[in-house]
Amino acid sequence: MNSFWIHIIHQAIFGGIAAAGFGILFNCPPRIIFYCISSGAVALAIRTACQSANLNLPESAFFAALAVATAERLLQRFQQTRGSIVALVGCIPMVPGSMAAKGLTNLFALLQAHPGEEIAAATNGMRNLLEVTLTLAAIGTALAIPQSIYPEKEASVKTKTLP
Amino acid sequence: MSSETKDSRLHSSAPAACGPPLSDVARFSLSIGRLFMEFGESARMIHEEILAMAHCLGCDSAEVYCQHAAIIVTLRRGQEFCVQMGKVGEHGVNLRGSEVVKNIVRRVSEGDLACSVGQAQLDNIQRAIPSYPVWLVCLCTGLACSAFGRLLGADWLSFFPVLVASGVGQWIRRALLVRKRNPFITTGIVSFVSAYLAGFGSRLLGSSHLEIATVSAVLLLVPGVPVLNVQTDVIEGKPNLAAARGLRVMYILLFMTLGLVAAQRLILQGI
């Protein structure tokens, strides 16, 4: 097995662990924790593969989130009112929290920058925050796409009695 | 609940032919909306649930206006109409809480449960929501942050310190939020403590990735679900709610970074 596949498996395992941890933190029902692990693992594996194919972070996160959201939607006969819990929890490990912290830290560093270093500090901070914004937009959009394209609702008494 | 709910106007010209009083339906709608908001649901889901429930209880039309700190509901049934406003408490994420609320709403909509009984169940919902033991939540949060550390490229030496630091951080966060402390101050304190413990432990064990360890330990504070709800609210045409949620997310990230920077100053000194 070459280093590429070892890296993918490594990312998938720890993506699954992170998704499970956040699933418990969000008080996810126990019956779907296993799906959350799978979702996180698949998302991180796809994102890593896309990044290996020279896609940037927002693009990679978009394709990974789209894949798990589509898979979840296809596996459900009717769309749950809540939307996609499993896909949502699976995408949490892709939220670039560390990059957001790094971007803000770089902006703080701007306050202490020596003359001549301001531009580099500001550029790094803005680049990080821009990447965070684009990645979040990519994940949010990708999660919304399958539900918007195929929004078949669950047939229940509620929908039958609607005027 | 009744003190939080304010009847703005209630006009009633004739009793409804069937179904509970309109003011009760409005109060029930507000409780549903408030709980869903506090459990981290998107505005679209809240609108859909309240609208479907109101129609099932005989309302001709229902309008819901969700804001970050309040919800306004307008219901019409024949010649009657009712407008009520209710406050929303601290926003969090509780997926099993949402399921319990949804279950109550479904039973009321399908006629298995009276509106007043459903209201009583919503008023006492905290007892009805199953939850994981605190130690398990802290352990899993620690594991998640350690996994983040590995994803970010930290070495194995920092795995255990990050796990312990994040677990302690989650325990402190829960203890402070239960006591209704300010969520932003809580974020700053938890960030500092978690980052400091993770950095200190990693340094003791000889890890060479102290910066990654400190960052990983505070990732439990990143408001992932609210961030994605901001996206959903923007895409679905609720910019006011999205803006309020976004501003809150920014402040949480700011306080998290302040705590992290302070801890890194202490830990990374002289390296």
Interface residues (C-beta under 8 A of the other chain):
Chain A: H10 Q11 F14 G15 I17 A18 A19 A20 G21 F22 I24 L25 F26 N27 C28 P29 L44 T81 R82 G83 I85 L88 C91 I92 P93 V95 G97 S98 A100 A101 K102 L104 T105 F108 L136 A137 I139 G140 T141 L143 A144 S156 V157 K158 T159 T161 L162 P163
Chain B: G40 E41 S42 M45 E48 E49 A52 M53 H55 C56 D60 V93 N94 L95 R96 G97 S98 E99 K102 R106 S109 E110 G111 I129 S131 Y132 L136 V137 C140 T141 G142 L143 A144 C145 S146 A147 F148 R150 L151 L152 Q170 V215 S216 V218 L219 L220 L221 V222 G224 V225 V227 L228 V230 Q231 T232 V234 I235 E236 L253 L254 M256 T257 L260 V261 Q264
